[in-house]
Every structure is written in structure tokens, then in C-alpha cells.
Amino acid sequence: RVLSLELNKDRDVERVHTSGINTLDIEPVEGRYMLSGGSDGVIVLYDLENLSRKPSYTCKALCSVGRSHPNVHRFSVETVQWYPHDTGMFTSSSFDKTLKIWDTNTLELADVFHFEGTVYSHHMSPIATKHCLVAVGTKSPKVQLCDLKSGSCSHILQGHTQEVLAVSWSPRHEYVLATASADSRVKLWDVRRASGCLTTLDQHNGEKSKASSEAVSTAHNGRVNGLCYTNDGLHLLTIGTDDRMRLWNSSTGENTLVNYGKVCNASRKGLKFTISYGCNPEFAFVPYGSAIAVYAIFKGELITMLKGHYSTVNCCVFQPNFQELYSCCKACNILAWIPALREPVPDDVSEKSLPQQYLNPAYEDAWSSSDNEG
């Protein structure tokens, strides 16, 4: 299904944003509601379900925090995330130096955290049951941990020397956090430990020559601005402005040395890419200019480029229930990509006029008994 993703011509996402869209998130409870955050501070909530039951439909915007809302973000929203355990709450962070906690039903603020610098990224653990910490990456090299229970910034992780562009909790260990910084480093932390840092990822796996002037371990030779765990939490994928993507063993910190070739990345801020869920093998979907590059994670192979946007793609999110992908770009629109397999071939269409996908034997079900086989 993932190999046959294509732009869905029958599904539109209602256009509400009037400026670029930076970030998307689909709630993990039902996989039905999606949030988007725009460069003008606006947040929109969509229902992805086809309520009309017609083959062609538009995913409706249910509500939005618009420019006239008293608590709207003043500047660009960089990250939105649903509370992982129910849809009653969501979070957003922005270049206006705030992280906001929202009540979904009333669209009112439940809490707000203020920081000294712009906020690039924040993340809540998808699995935590013993803590309610939101990790926040800002212009400061210190990683902030905000506690939703107490409403305070509970503690700070020190170790980076430049701004923190991406943060991600492990989906396997609820106290383990990965952070990526403009200082070329990726650090793994256990937030229960006083010293905090478990390891700093080293692209050379400790085999650098002694003559090297660099004593510190670096994950990339540029700013590291993207992080994504595989769903089992065993591996971590990172992206840097050195146009490289690297796959790490998250328990040993070892660089697996998978070669993805050149992965163009000119983003000055966090790059929001995603990994498939429930597939074998797993794929990474990486914004690549106005396209989305699809890589086989463990082989390093570039499988395909999904083309459909007319401007720079900022974010893509995976919907695991149906193996669908949603992406947003600087041109205010959100596109839905779905597996081509789901659409039955109409009887009145001759085989010659079909797109190549239907004819490729790799995509055919072995058990199908179509009349015109043979």
C-alpha cells in the first residue's frame, strides 16, 4: 500500500489557511482529527472522515484559532501536537516564544508557557504514563521540560551549545528523549538522571583519527534539524543541513551507516518528516523541495518522489489506520496521498487507458480473479 501512494484526486482538504502551513498532526486515538499550524499563527482542526459517504469529498475544517481569536499565536506556529491519550487537548508552539495548551472543545487556553527565545519544536511522549512532560527546543541551547501537571518548567537539560531545532521522545522508553541542535549534535537523555545525557551520537562510531581537530562527537557536519524514531523505538533517523540522513541504533547509539545518498535540506528551522507505521519494511517520508522523497529506511533506497505540491513542502504526517499520508506546504494547501490499490477499476474503462499502476503485476493481489486476466 505504501509503495502505491498517489495523490488522491477525490479528496480535498478544505482551504482555510491564507498563508503557508508549517505543521500537521493526526491524533493517535482514532486517527480521525488533524491539526494544522500556519505561518500567520492560525491553527485549524479538520475531520478526515468521509461523512458524506460519497467517493469525492472534502475533509471539513471543524474549527480554527483564527487571527481574531484573543489567544492566537502572534507569529508562525512551528509545531502542533495532540495530547496522545485523548482528543480533548492539544498543544502548539510558535516563534512568539510560547507553548500553548488548548482545550479542544472550547478552543480556550488551558495553560501557556513562556520562553526567552523562539520555539522551534516541542513533543509529548506518546507512551508516558508516569509523567506529563513536554520537551521544548528553543533558540537557547538548554532543552526545557514543561510539566503539564504542575504548570511549571520542571527542569532543564544542559549540554548543547547552540539552538535546539528538534526534540522527540522515544516511543519505547518513556523517560528517554532525543534532541537535535544547530551545534551538529544529537543527544539522548534520560530525564530522571541528574546529569541527564545518556549519549551523544557520533557519526564515526568512535573511529575518528587521533589527528582530527574535532574532539567532540557530531552526528552531522551541519545543523541537525530533523529527528524521527521508528515506531518500535529501536532506531532513530536524523537529518542535517549537510544533506545527509543517518539511521542510528537508539540503544547503542551506533551509526548503522545506511547510505541514503544526498538528501537536500536547506531548511533554516526544524524539518518535519515522518516514518510509516505498521509496514514491513518501514519507509521514511521526507520533504524534498516541492516533493516528498520516500526512502526504504534499512536499505537506504530512494523508492519514489511524490509530486503534487507547487511550493516547498514543510511537513508530512502518516495515518497508520489506512496507510495514508498528508502533507502541507508554503502555498496554503494540504494534500492527501492514498494507496492506489483501494480504488476498484471501473468496468467501462479499457485496460489501455489505465494508469500504469493498475497493470504493474507487483501491485496486483494474487487472489484477484478479474475477468480480463490472461
PyMOL commands that set and color helices and strands:
alter all, ss='L'
color gray80, all
select helices_A, chain A and resi 2-4+340-342+351-353+356-359+361-363
alter helices_A, ss='H'
color red, helices_A
select strands_A, chain A and resi 5-7+11-13+21-26+33-38+43-47+57-65+77-82+89-94+98-103+108-114+119-124+133-138+143-147+152-157+164-169+176-181+186-190+197-200+224-229+235-240+244-249+274-275+283-288+291-296+302-307+313-319+324-329+334-339
alter strands_A, ss='S'
color yellow, strands_A
deselect
rebuild
show_as cartoon
